[in-house]
């Protein structure tokens, strides 16, 4: 372990330093680093700083609940009719997909349990 290494890592506040950090992360990832290595520590710290910067400046919004349901059905190669057994009836499934009815707590639980859609995606506000 090389502990003579002086690490000069600072918070990322500009697009320029963000890009520089990404370049450095790429360089470090090309190496076969041991966990007890200064460069491994540098990689870990830079990754944390980049993640923090991206959360502030490139936030990812949760999907619309209905779009999340449709996307998950597509991922699983299921038809919309698969919702009938999950939501209880054909009319209820149709009303949900056509935004005529809001998801209830029991529907959210069922969709989370059966289709593994994150509850946080299902509870988001959406327009009728």
N, C-alpha and C positions, 0 to 999 in steps of 0.2 A: 504494500500500500504506500503510495506516494503522498505524504502530507506536507511537502514543501511547496505544493501548488497553491498559488494565491488566486482565488476565484473572485472575479469582479462582476458579479451579477447584480443588476439593478432592476427596479420595476419597469415594465413595458408600458410606455405612455404614448408612443407615436407609432404610426404605420411603418415608419422606417425601422425602428428598433424591433417591431413585431416581425418584419420580414427578415431582419438579421438573425433573430432568435430562431425562426423556422429553418434558415440555412444551417445554423449551427446544430440544431437538433438533428437535421438530416445527416450532417457530417458525423455526429456522434453515433447515430443509429447504424451507420455503415461499419462500425467497429464491433468487435466481439468483446464487449466490456464486462469485466467482473464486477460484482455488486460492491465489493470493498475497494473501489477505484474512484479517484477524484473526478474523472470524466463521467463516470456513472452518476455521481452526485450532481454534477453539472447538468447532465441530461434530465435528471429527475426535477431539479429546481427550475430549469428552463421550461419544462413541460407544464409545471404548475403555473408559472407566470403566463405562458401562452394561453392556457385554458382560462385563466382569470380574465385576460384581455379579450378573448373571444366571447366570453359570457357577457361582458360589458358592451362590446361593439358589434357583435354578430349574434344576437340572441336568437334562439330557435323557439318559435311559438308552438304551443301545443296545437295539434290538428283539430279541426272541427269534429265533434263526436260522430256525426253521420259519415263524414269522409273517412274517419278512422275505422268505422265499422265496414264500410265498403272496401277500403284498402285491405283490411284483414281478411275479409271474405275472398278477395282476389288472390291474396298471398296463399291462402289455403285451398285454392281452386274450388271454392264453394259458390253455389248459386245463392241469390237473395232468399230463395225458399228455405235455406238452411236456418234462417232466423225464426221460422215458424215454431220449430220445436224449442228454441231458446226463449222466445218472447211470449209463446202461448197460443197465438192464433195468426192466421194469414192476414186478417184485417189489421191487427196490431203491428205486425211487421211492416206492412205496407204504409201505415200511418207514420211510423217512425222514419222509414226511408224517405218518405215524401214530405217530412217535416211538418206533419199535421198534428203530431203528438210528441210531447217531450218524454225523454227517458225518465222512468221512475227509479228509485233506489234499488228495487228488486230487479229491474231490467239491467241496471248497471252492474249489479253483482253477478247476474247470470252471464252477461257478455264478458265480464272479466274472468269468470270461472271457466266458461266453455270455450271462448275464443282467445283467451289470454290477452285481451286488450287492456292496457293499463287503465286503472280507474281514473287516474288524473286526466287522461284523454277524454274519458266519457263524461266527466262532470263539468267540463268547460262549457261556457255559454256558447250558444249558437242561435242563428236566426231561423225563424219559421219559414 
